[in-house]
Amino acid sequence: MALPGSAVQLRRILAHFPQELSLAFAYGSGVFRQAGAAAGLSANNMLDFVFAVDDSVTWHMMNLLKNKSHYSFLKFLGPKQISNIQNCGAGIYYNTLVPFHGRMIKYGVIGTNFLIEDLLHWKTLYVAGRLQKPVKILTQNENGKLQAALVSNLKSAVTAAFLMLPESFSEEDLYMQIAGLSYSGDFRMIIGEDGLKVQNIVKPNVPHFQKLYANILQDCPQVVYKHQLGRLEIDKSPEGQFTQLMALPRTLQQKITTLVDPPGKNRDVEEILLQVAHDPDCGLVVHQVLCRGALYCRINLELEV
């Protein structure tokens, strides 16, 4: 559940930043309770934010005037160079370990267009992955493309999870699969304390996941959603899996094509996805591709709590 009184505190923090934002949200264990050893320390955890901005150079220029101390030595390079650095890798620039009214915060800045591309096509699945889990939206403008991309990202997460799940499963199984999409391939999800991270995120926050995904599940023609029982059944026929594969984000389809298609054959994407749909290991193929994508993302940006 969300921490008591956090919405007011988060908006007070947001008021200290330039307000030219297309989207601002808070996420992580400082906002939503997690199970496990650190559950009782949530009120002391770092507060994590992401700000989407239409004009990164102008936003950093204004933020340097208001909050110059938040930046590292890069502040001496100016807003244009900071924006250039932001556009590398996952397309997000973080100011970290910022003391703020008795709390530590960090915040990432991402261009609105870059965010939309990630939501639609999973180019990096970094911020898109964050938005597949419960977050606290603090402000959002009336950008219709951004709103459509946010919904598309959730639908894509459901589709990818369906492909890796059996014919019948629990609602919690679905949310575990979705929450793990952006962590696939990270060794810390296999060994050590982080091995239970996905479970610790999902179990205390099932109602928040339901709020995100209930309408999508109810409207999806390929699933029988037994809400009262917390169970789902999906179409695992080759035809059903082909429909799901064709609905995946473009980047994921391209990576499946690269993995499956032998060099030199140059078959089209639809033909390859049809082959994968008939493969008994279809879900494993999707999982392998997601692992490779997540590993790329971890090389570019350290996994955050």
Residue frames as qw, qx, qy, qz and C-alpha x, y, z in Angstrom:
[[0.000, 0.887, 0.462, 0.000, 0.00, 0.00, 0.00],
 [0.320, 0.696, -0.059, 0.640, 1.09, 3.60, -0.51],
 [0.416, -0.128, -0.528, 0.729, 2.78, 5.24, 2.42],
 [0.121, -0.818, -0.539, 0.158, 0.40, 7.41, 4.50],
 [0.096, -0.911, -0.060, 0.396, 0.52, 11.10, 3.58],
 [0.592, -0.170, 0.454, 0.644, 3.06, 10.55, 0.81],
 [0.382, 0.668, 0.497, 0.402, 1.04, 12.30, -1.92],
 [0.122, -0.988, -0.094, 0.009, 1.24, 15.67, -0.17],
 [0.552, -0.633, 0.357, 0.409, 4.95, 15.27, 0.54],
 [0.619, 0.143, 0.564, 0.528, 5.70, 14.24, -3.03],
 [0.268, 0.814, 0.387, 0.339, 3.84, 17.21, -4.51],
 [0.298, -0.935, 0.065, 0.179, 5.63, 19.57, -2.16],
 [0.597, -0.354, 0.490, 0.528, 8.93, 18.25, -3.46],
 [0.505, 0.471, 0.567, 0.449, 7.71, 18.54, -7.06],
 [0.049, 0.967, 0.249, -0.004, 6.89, 22.23, -6.48],
 [0.406, -0.754, 0.284, 0.431, 10.63, 22.95, -6.12],
 [0.507, -0.043, 0.644, 0.571, 11.31, 21.99, -9.75],
 [0.209, 0.223, -0.352, -0.885, 10.54, 23.71, -13.06],
 [0.567, 0.262, 0.612, -0.485, 6.91, 22.93, -13.85],
 [0.553, 0.507, -0.380, -0.541, 7.28, 22.45, -17.62],
 [0.277, -0.195, 0.940, -0.042, 6.61, 18.72, -17.31],
 [0.586, 0.029, -0.529, -0.614, 4.60, 16.43, -19.58],
 [0.859, -0.308, -0.387, -0.131, 4.69, 13.71, -16.89],
 [0.015, 0.553, -0.671, 0.494, 6.09, 13.34, -13.40],
 [0.869, -0.312, -0.287, -0.254, 5.86, 10.23, -11.27],
 [0.260, -0.611, 0.681, -0.308, 7.36, 8.75, -8.11],
 [0.895, 0.071, -0.405, -0.176, 8.18, 5.08, -7.74],
 [0.482, 0.341, -0.707, 0.389, 10.02, 2.53, -5.65],
 [0.557, -0.338, -0.709, 0.270, 10.16, 1.47, -2.02],
 [0.120, -0.110, -0.333, 0.929, 9.94, 5.04, -0.73],
 [0.420, 0.000, -0.165, -0.892, 6.45, 5.30, -2.22],
 [0.850, -0.097, -0.301, -0.422, 5.03, 1.76, -2.23],
 [0.626, -0.508, 0.557, -0.201, 5.58, -0.74, 0.54],
 [0.646, 0.369, -0.655, -0.130, 7.63, -3.81, -0.27],
 [0.924, -0.370, -0.031, -0.092, 7.79, -7.11, 1.57],
 [0.787, 0.283, -0.324, 0.442, 11.04, -8.49, 2.94],
 [0.614, -0.297, -0.369, 0.632, 13.66, -7.32, 5.37],
 [0.201, 0.029, -0.008, 0.979, 13.48, -3.62, 4.40],
 [0.151, -0.621, -0.660, -0.394, 9.68, -3.38, 4.59],
 [0.397, -0.773, -0.415, 0.270, 9.68, -1.54, 7.90],
 [0.419, -0.411, 0.097, 0.804, 12.22, 1.03, 6.64],
 [0.377, 0.604, 0.551, 0.436, 10.10, 2.39, 3.78],
 [0.079, -0.972, -0.216, 0.042, 9.68, 5.83, 5.33],
 [0.397, -0.751, 0.326, 0.414, 13.47, 6.23, 5.34],
 [0.698, 0.181, 0.532, 0.445, 14.09, 4.94, 1.83],
 [0.135, -0.243, 0.311, 0.909, 15.18, 7.24, -0.96],
 [0.504, 0.637, 0.406, -0.419, 12.36, 8.90, -2.90],
 [0.393, -0.053, 0.667, 0.630, 12.66, 8.23, -6.62],
 [0.410, 0.705, 0.240, -0.527, 11.19, 10.43, -9.36],
 [0.458, 0.152, 0.589, 0.649, 11.09, 10.57, -13.15],
 [0.214, 0.708, 0.150, -0.656, 10.32, 13.83, -14.98],
 [0.543, 0.375, 0.588, 0.467, 9.40, 13.81, -18.67],
 [0.017, -0.715, -0.028, 0.698, 10.04, 17.13, -20.42],
 [0.661, 0.702, 0.263, -0.001, 9.36, 18.41, -23.93],
 [0.428, 0.810, -0.242, 0.319, 12.54, 20.51, -24.12],
 [0.850, -0.320, -0.235, 0.345, 15.41, 19.01, -22.13],
 [0.485, 0.266, -0.118, 0.824, 17.87, 21.87, -22.71],
 [0.221, -0.597, -0.051, -0.770, 15.42, 24.51, -21.47],
 [0.777, -0.553, -0.237, -0.185, 14.35, 22.39, -18.50],
 [0.802, -0.171, -0.222, 0.528, 17.93, 21.76, -17.35],
 [0.255, 0.429, -0.054, 0.865, 18.72, 25.45, -17.81],
 [0.456, -0.627, -0.089, -0.626, 15.82, 26.39, -15.53],
 [0.876, -0.427, -0.223, 0.025, 16.66, 23.65, -13.03],
 [0.667, 0.129, -0.238, 0.694, 20.29, 24.77, -12.87],
 [0.045, -0.537, 0.071, -0.839, 19.02, 28.21, -11.83],
 [0.681, -0.528, -0.050, -0.504, 16.78, 26.70, -9.12],
 [0.901, -0.376, 0.206, -0.063, 18.71, 23.61, -8.02],
 [0.463, 0.731, -0.499, 0.054, 22.31, 23.90, -9.19],
 [0.295, -0.543, 0.740, -0.264, 23.59, 21.94, -6.17],
 [0.894, 0.068, 0.345, -0.277, 21.72, 18.83, -7.35],
 [0.798, 0.577, -0.175, 0.013, 24.12, 18.40, -10.26],
 [0.837, -0.263, 0.136, 0.460, 27.58, 16.88, -10.25],
 [0.324, -0.461, 0.303, 0.768, 30.54, 18.60, -11.95],
 [0.328, 0.400, 0.696, 0.498, 28.46, 18.37, -15.14],
 [0.021, 0.887, 0.398, -0.233, 26.75, 21.59, -14.10],
 [0.230, -0.677, 0.271, 0.645, 29.85, 23.41, -15.32],
 [0.316, 0.053, 0.747, 0.583, 29.27, 22.03, -18.83],
 [0.315, 0.177, -0.072, -0.930, 25.89, 23.72, -19.11],
 [0.685, 0.217, 0.467, -0.516, 22.38, 22.54, -20.01],
 [0.699, 0.522, -0.324, -0.366, 23.14, 21.63, -23.62],
 [0.314, 0.425, -0.845, 0.084, 25.89, 19.17, -22.70],
 [0.376, -0.060, 0.777, -0.502, 23.80, 17.73, -19.88],
 [0.748, 0.368, 0.166, -0.527, 21.01, 17.18, -22.39],
 [0.573, 0.530, -0.595, -0.195, 23.45, 15.49, -24.80],
 [0.016, 0.280, -0.916, 0.288, 24.55, 13.13, -22.03],
 [0.581, 0.125, 0.527, -0.608, 20.90, 12.47, -21.19],
 [0.752, 0.441, -0.131, -0.472, 20.24, 11.32, -24.75],
 [0.302, 0.433, -0.848, -0.035, 22.83, 8.54, -24.52],
 [0.014, 0.031, -0.963, 0.267, 21.99, 4.98, -23.47],
 [0.016, -0.502, -0.858, 0.105, 18.52, 4.71, -21.97],
 [0.041, 0.586, 0.364, 0.723, 17.79, 8.39, -22.68],
 [0.494, -0.812, -0.274, -0.147, 17.51, 9.48, -19.06],
 [0.338, 0.489, -0.434, 0.677, 19.73, 11.69, -16.89],
 [0.652, -0.601, -0.460, 0.048, 19.74, 11.16, -13.10],
 [0.010, -0.630, 0.438, -0.642, 20.64, 13.48, -10.26],
 [0.770, -0.272, -0.576, 0.033, 21.18, 11.17, -7.27],
 [0.588, -0.320, -0.477, 0.569, 21.68, 11.40, -3.51],
 [0.012, 0.513, 0.072, 0.856, 20.03, 14.81, -3.29],
 [0.176, -0.312, -0.717, 0.598, 19.19, 15.85, 0.31],
 [0.210, -0.375, -0.369, -0.824, 15.73, 17.36, 0.43],
 [0.546, -0.453, 0.081, -0.700, 13.81, 18.35, 3.59],
 [0.566, -0.390, 0.642, -0.340, 15.12, 15.48, 5.65],
 [0.901, 0.196, 0.381, -0.059, 14.83, 12.88, 2.88],
 [0.256, -0.387, 0.654, 0.598, 17.19, 11.71, 0.19],
 [0.698, 0.571, 0.283, -0.328, 15.83, 11.88, -3.35],
 [0.308, -0.226, 0.643, 0.664, 16.95, 11.07, -6.85],
 [0.555, 0.639, 0.317, -0.428, 15.28, 12.12, -10.05],
 [0.489, 0.026, 0.656, 0.574, 15.65, 11.22, -13.68],
 [0.333, 0.645, 0.009, -0.688, 14.90, 13.52, -16.61],
 [0.457, 0.129, 0.791, 0.385, 13.80, 12.06, -19.94],
 [0.187, 0.165, -0.329, -0.911, 12.58, 13.71, -23.14],
 [0.662, 0.240, 0.388, -0.595, 8.87, 13.24, -23.83],
 [0.720, 0.484, -0.338, -0.365, 9.48, 11.93, -27.35],
 [0.267, 0.395, -0.870, 0.124, 12.13, 9.47, -26.14],
 [0.375, -0.033, 0.758, -0.533, 9.71, 8.26, -23.46],
 [0.746, 0.350, 0.107, -0.557, 6.93, 7.75, -25.99],
 [0.591, 0.485, -0.619, -0.181, 9.28, 5.71, -28.19],
 [0.051, 0.272, -0.909, 0.311, 10.28, 3.52, -25.25],
 [0.539, 0.115, 0.567, -0.613, 6.66, 2.99, -24.20],
 [0.762, 0.437, -0.056, -0.476, 5.57, 2.04, -27.72],
 [0.763, 0.494, -0.414, -0.045, 8.58, 0.04, -28.93],
 [0.854, -0.494, 0.131, 0.099, 10.55, -0.96, -25.80],
 [0.530, 0.745, -0.327, 0.239, 13.76, 0.47, -27.24],
 [0.190, 0.464, -0.711, 0.493, 15.41, 0.15, -23.80],
 [0.656, -0.450, -0.585, -0.158, 12.50, -0.93, -21.55],
 [0.359, 0.047, -0.533, 0.765, 14.04, 1.19, -18.80],
 [0.259, 0.025, 0.282, -0.923, 11.40, 3.82, -18.05],
 [0.658, -0.055, -0.464, -0.591, 8.75, 1.74, -19.83],
 [0.583, -0.096, -0.787, 0.177, 9.55, -1.05, -17.37],
 [0.046, -0.041, -0.539, 0.840, 9.10, 1.31, -14.45],
 [0.451, 0.068, 0.019, -0.890, 5.66, 2.25, -15.75],
 [0.617, -0.073, -0.717, -0.316, 4.56, -1.39, -15.98],
 [0.437, -0.286, -0.734, 0.433, 4.57, -1.45, -12.19],
 [0.208, -0.877, -0.434, 0.009, 2.56, 0.78, -9.83],
 [0.384, 0.122, -0.112, 0.908, 3.80, 4.37, -9.70],
 [0.041, -0.744, -0.484, 0.458, 2.35, 7.54, -8.23],
 [0.345, 0.549, 0.356, 0.673, 1.54, 9.97, -11.02],
 [0.260, -0.499, -0.326, 0.760, 2.11, 13.51, -9.72],
 [0.305, 0.667, 0.015, -0.680, 1.32, 15.50, -12.84],
 [0.469, 0.164, 0.744, 0.446, 0.48, 14.75, -16.47],
 [0.212, 0.386, -0.120, -0.890, -0.38, 17.15, -19.25],
 [0.720, 0.418, 0.355, -0.426, -2.90, 16.58, -22.04],
 [0.143, 0.511, -0.728, -0.435, -0.45, 15.05, -24.53],
 [0.882, 0.141, 0.083, -0.442, -2.66, 12.54, -26.35],
 [0.711, 0.447, -0.543, 0.026, 0.30, 10.64, -27.84],
 [0.048, 0.409, -0.772, 0.484, 1.85, 10.18, -24.41],
 [0.645, -0.096, 0.456, -0.605, -1.43, 8.96, -22.89],
 [0.898, 0.289, -0.155, -0.292, -1.92, 6.45, -25.72],
 [0.523, 0.489, -0.666, 0.210, 1.68, 5.25, -25.32],
 [0.274, -0.355, 0.696, -0.560, 1.21, 4.71, -21.57],
 [0.831, 0.071, 0.290, -0.470, -1.79, 2.46, -22.27],
 [0.792, 0.473, -0.370, -0.109, 0.04, 0.68, -25.10],
 [0.172, 0.527, -0.762, 0.335, 2.94, -0.13, -22.76],
 [0.540, -0.175, 0.640, -0.519, 0.59, -1.81, -20.27],
 [0.884, 0.299, 0.058, -0.354, -1.07, -3.84, -23.03],
 [0.601, 0.565, -0.562, 0.058, 2.33, -4.93, -24.33],
 [0.142, -0.440, 0.779, -0.424, 3.37, -6.01, -20.83],
 [0.762, 0.031, 0.450, -0.464, 0.25, -8.19, -20.55],
 [0.835, 0.473, -0.187, -0.210, 0.87, -9.70, -24.00],
 [0.365, 0.574, -0.705, 0.203, 4.52, -10.53, -23.27],
 [0.374, -0.298, 0.734, -0.482, 3.55, -12.05, -19.91],
 [0.860, 0.185, 0.178, -0.440, 0.82, -14.17, -21.56],
 [0.729, 0.517, -0.443, -0.075, 3.39, -15.70, -23.91],
 [0.261, 0.443, -0.775, 0.368, 5.54, -16.84, -20.97],
 [0.488, -0.166, 0.594, -0.618, 2.70, -18.17, -18.79],
 [0.132, 0.113, 0.978, 0.118, 0.81, -21.49, -18.99],
 [0.176, -0.427, -0.668, -0.584, -2.78, -21.83, -20.15],
 [0.507, -0.746, -0.357, -0.242, -4.19, -21.26, -16.65],
 [0.490, 0.108, -0.425, 0.753, -2.63, -19.16, -13.90],
 [0.272, -0.724, -0.509, 0.379, -3.39, -16.86, -10.99],
 [0.143, 0.962, 0.117, 0.204, -3.68, -13.09, -11.14],
 [0.466, -0.810, 0.308, 0.179, -0.64, -12.86, -8.87],
 [0.755, -0.019, 0.486, 0.440, 1.33, -15.05, -11.30],
 [0.447, 0.749, 0.313, 0.377, 0.53, -12.54, -14.05],
 [0.120, -0.983, 0.075, -0.113, 1.68, -9.57, -12.00],
 [0.684, -0.527, 0.402, 0.305, 4.87, -11.40, -10.98],
 [0.701, 0.277, 0.454, 0.475, 5.62, -12.02, -14.65],
 [0.237, 0.893, 0.195, 0.328, 4.91, -8.40, -15.59],
 [0.372, -0.910, 0.178, 0.037, 6.97, -6.99, -12.71],
 [0.731, -0.363, 0.455, 0.356, 9.87, -9.20, -13.75],
 [0.697, 0.660, 0.219, 0.176, 9.94, -8.13, -17.41],
 [0.244, 0.909, -0.226, 0.249, 12.44, -5.31, -16.94],
 [0.472, -0.682, 0.550, -0.095, 14.54, -7.36, -14.48],
 [0.976, 0.176, 0.127, 0.020, 14.99, -10.41, -16.75],
 [0.757, 0.491, -0.172, 0.396, 18.63, -11.33, -17.23],
 [0.067, -0.786, 0.397, -0.469, 19.95, -9.45, -14.21],
 [0.586, 0.095, -0.765, 0.252, 22.06, -11.82, -12.10],
 [0.080, -0.155, 0.575, -0.800, 20.91, -10.06, -8.93],
 [0.720, -0.067, -0.029, -0.690, 17.43, -11.42, -9.63],
 [0.849, 0.090, -0.514, -0.088, 18.85, -14.96, -9.45],
 [0.675, -0.105, -0.534, 0.497, 21.29, -14.83, -6.53],
 [0.193, 0.072, -0.352, 0.913, 21.46, -12.81, -3.33],
 [0.136, 0.400, 0.600, -0.679, 18.78, -10.78, -1.59],
 [0.350, 0.361, -0.198, -0.841, 17.43, -9.32, -4.85],
 [0.095, -0.025, -0.951, -0.292, 16.34, -12.81, -5.89],
 [0.021, -0.552, -0.809, 0.200, 13.02, -12.15, -4.11],
 [0.030, -0.228, -0.021, 0.973, 12.72, -8.56, -5.29],
 [0.310, -0.163, -0.571, -0.743, 9.90, -9.16, -7.77],
 [0.454, -0.449, -0.769, 0.004, 7.90, -11.12, -5.22],
 [0.301, -0.421, -0.446, 0.730, 8.49, -8.40, -2.61],
 [0.098, 0.074, -0.204, -0.971, 7.21, -5.77, -5.05],
 [0.393, -0.221, -0.659, -0.602, 4.07, -7.65, -6.08],
 [0.384, -0.356, -0.837, 0.157, 2.68, -9.29, -2.92],
 [0.115, -0.474, -0.490, 0.723, 1.98, -6.10, -0.90],
 [0.141, 0.410, -0.133, -0.891, 0.75, -4.22, -3.99],
 [0.211, 0.280, 0.893, 0.281, -1.69, -6.56, -5.76],
 [0.183, 0.783, 0.525, -0.278, -4.53, -3.98, -5.48],
 [0.019, 0.753, -0.231, -0.615, -2.32, -1.40, -7.24],
 [0.144, -0.165, 0.832, 0.510, -1.52, -3.86, -10.03],
 [0.225, 0.518, 0.825, 0.000, -5.23, -4.62, -10.36],
 [0.140, 0.826, 0.216, -0.501, -5.98, -0.93, -10.73],
 [0.035, -0.564, 0.538, 0.625, -3.43, -0.73, -13.54],
 [0.045, 0.185, -0.883, -0.430, -4.48, -3.84, -15.44],
 [0.395, 0.304, 0.785, -0.367, -8.10, -4.77, -14.64],
 [0.524, 0.645, 0.099, -0.547, -9.67, -2.89, -17.58],
 [0.279, 0.552, -0.693, -0.370, -7.11, -4.29, -20.03],
 [0.117, -0.078, 0.988, -0.056, -7.77, -7.84, -18.84],
 [0.449, 0.441, 0.621, -0.467, -11.54, -7.41, -18.98],
 [0.505, 0.702, -0.066, -0.498, -11.37, -6.06, -22.55],
 [0.001, 0.494, -0.809, -0.319, -8.86, -8.63, -23.87],
 [0.834, 0.162, -0.160, -0.502, -10.60, -11.16, -26.19],
 [0.655, 0.328, -0.679, 0.056, -7.89, -13.80, -25.66],
 [0.153, 0.155, -0.797, 0.563, -8.29, -14.20, -21.92],
 [0.560, -0.582, -0.520, -0.279, -11.00, -15.46, -19.59],
 [0.120, 0.379, -0.480, 0.782, -10.61, -13.26, -16.53],
 [0.591, -0.530, -0.604, -0.079, -12.26, -14.81, -13.45],
 [0.039, 0.643, -0.276, 0.713, -11.89, -11.75, -11.26],
 [0.700, -0.556, 0.103, -0.437, -13.67, -13.16, -8.20],
 [0.979, -0.163, 0.013, 0.124, -11.43, -16.24, -8.20],
 [0.207, -0.836, 0.432, 0.270, -8.27, -14.36, -9.14],
 [0.657, -0.053, 0.687, 0.307, -7.69, -16.76, -12.04],
 [0.408, 0.657, -0.250, -0.582, -7.09, -16.33, -15.76],
 [0.748, 0.118, 0.621, 0.202, -7.14, -18.64, -18.78],
 [0.189, 0.700, -0.322, -0.608, -5.53, -17.75, -22.11],
 [0.875, 0.462, 0.043, -0.136, -5.46, -19.12, -25.62],
 [0.421, -0.607, 0.608, 0.291, -2.19, -21.08, -26.03],
 [0.811, 0.420, 0.392, 0.111, -2.96, -22.38, -29.50],
 [0.540, -0.006, 0.322, 0.777, -0.47, -21.48, -32.28],
 [0.101, 0.691, 0.439, 0.566, -3.08, -19.08, -33.65],
 [0.412, -0.883, -0.226, 0.003, -3.47, -17.41, -30.26],
 [0.639, -0.502, 0.144, 0.565, 0.27, -17.13, -29.74],
 [0.453, 0.303, 0.395, 0.739, 0.75, -15.73, -33.24],
 [0.093, -0.858, -0.347, -0.366, -1.80, -12.99, -32.49],
 [0.551, -0.804, -0.036, 0.218, 0.09, -12.17, -29.28],
 [0.662, -0.180, 0.278, 0.672, 3.49, -12.17, -31.01],
 [0.304, 0.544, 0.406, 0.668, 2.17, -9.80, -33.69],
 [0.259, -0.900, -0.254, -0.244, 1.00, -7.43, -30.93],
 [0.707, -0.450, -0.091, 0.538, 4.42, -7.21, -29.24],
 [0.024, -0.907, 0.135, 0.399, 6.46, -3.98, -29.42],
 [0.687, 0.699, -0.195, -0.036, 8.47, -3.59, -32.62],
 [0.044, 0.721, -0.674, 0.156, 11.89, -3.86, -30.94],
 [0.618, -0.231, 0.712, -0.241, 10.94, -7.14, -29.28],
 [0.859, 0.436, 0.222, -0.155, 9.70, -8.56, -32.59],
 [0.487, 0.779, -0.393, 0.044, 12.96, -7.57, -34.27],
 [0.207, -0.587, 0.753, -0.211, 15.02, -9.23, -31.53],
 [0.802, 0.045, 0.555, -0.218, 12.98, -12.44, -31.86],
 [0.761, 0.643, -0.039, -0.082, 13.65, -12.35, -35.60],
 [0.210, 0.769, -0.590, 0.127, 17.40, -11.94, -35.02],
 [0.484, -0.394, 0.738, -0.256, 17.45, -14.80, -32.51],
 [0.785, 0.178, 0.556, -0.208, 15.45, -17.27, -34.61],
 [0.715, 0.688, 0.016, -0.122, 16.22, -16.51, -38.25],
 [0.804, -0.161, 0.279, 0.500, 19.46, -18.08, -39.56],
 [0.082, -0.662, 0.265, 0.696, 21.84, -15.61, -41.25],
 [0.050, -0.212, 0.716, 0.663, 21.20, -15.18, -44.94],
 [0.148, 0.431, 0.885, 0.090, 17.60, -16.36, -45.07],
 [0.054, 0.069, -0.051, -0.995, 16.12, -12.86, -44.72],
 [0.137, -0.517, -0.820, -0.204, 12.56, -13.97, -44.11],
 [0.189, -0.569, -0.066, -0.798, 9.99, -11.34, -43.16],
 [0.171, -0.260, 0.644, -0.699, 8.99, -10.80, -39.54],
 [0.758, -0.033, 0.102, -0.643, 5.49, -12.23, -39.92],
 [0.836, 0.215, -0.492, -0.111, 6.82, -15.52, -41.31],
 [0.361, 0.296, -0.733, 0.494, 9.31, -15.89, -38.45],
 [0.367, -0.192, 0.488, -0.769, 6.74, -15.05, -35.77],
 [0.858, 0.037, -0.159, -0.488, 4.39, -17.65, -37.24],
 [0.699, 0.236, -0.652, 0.174, 7.18, -20.21, -36.90],
 [0.071, 0.257, -0.666, 0.697, 7.77, -19.18, -33.27],
 [0.622, -0.150, 0.159, -0.752, 4.03, -19.40, -32.53],
 [0.917, 0.054, -0.305, -0.252, 4.10, -23.10, -33.48],
 [0.450, 0.377, -0.702, 0.404, 7.21, -23.76, -31.38],
 [0.684, -0.529, -0.501, 0.032, 6.50, -25.52, -28.03],
 [0.568, -0.340, -0.240, 0.710, 9.23, -23.29, -26.58],
 [0.150, 0.750, 0.297, 0.572, 7.60, -20.05, -27.76],
 [0.442, -0.887, -0.102, -0.089, 7.56, -18.61, -24.23],
 [0.758, -0.404, 0.152, 0.488, 11.22, -19.47, -23.74],
 [0.511, 0.408, 0.283, 0.702, 12.13, -17.61, -26.94],
 [0.115, -0.871, -0.188, -0.439, 10.36, -14.48, -25.66],
 [0.671, -0.728, 0.005, 0.140, 12.07, -14.85, -22.29],
 [0.755, -0.079, 0.189, 0.623, 15.54, -15.16, -23.89],
 [0.307, 0.609, 0.242, 0.690, 14.99, -12.00, -25.93],
 [0.356, -0.883, -0.121, -0.281, 13.82, -10.07, -22.87],
 [0.786, -0.501, 0.047, 0.360, 16.88, -11.27, -20.92],
 [0.619, 0.192, 0.202, 0.735, 19.19, -9.90, -23.59],
 [0.037, 0.759, 0.231, 0.608, 17.35, -6.57, -23.67],
 [0.568, -0.815, -0.091, -0.073, 17.40, -6.23, -19.88],
 [0.794, -0.270, 0.076, 0.539, 21.11, -7.05, -19.78],
 [0.404, 0.479, 0.193, 0.755, 21.77, -4.22, -22.28],
 [0.257, -0.841, -0.178, -0.441, 19.78, -1.87, -20.08],
 [0.741, -0.647, -0.040, 0.176, 21.73, -2.87, -16.95],
 [0.700, 0.063, 0.096, 0.705, 25.02, -2.18, -18.73],
 [0.169, 0.594, 0.185, 0.765, 23.80, 1.35, -19.47],
 [0.342, -0.600, 0.163, -0.705, 22.21, 2.08, -16.13],
 [0.098, 0.144, -0.890, 0.421, 22.68, 0.46, -12.74],
 [0.423, -0.480, -0.734, -0.229, 19.63, -1.40, -11.42],
 [0.142, -0.364, 0.310, -0.867, 17.80, 0.83, -8.96],
 [0.005, -0.249, -0.892, 0.379, 15.58, -0.12, -6.04]]
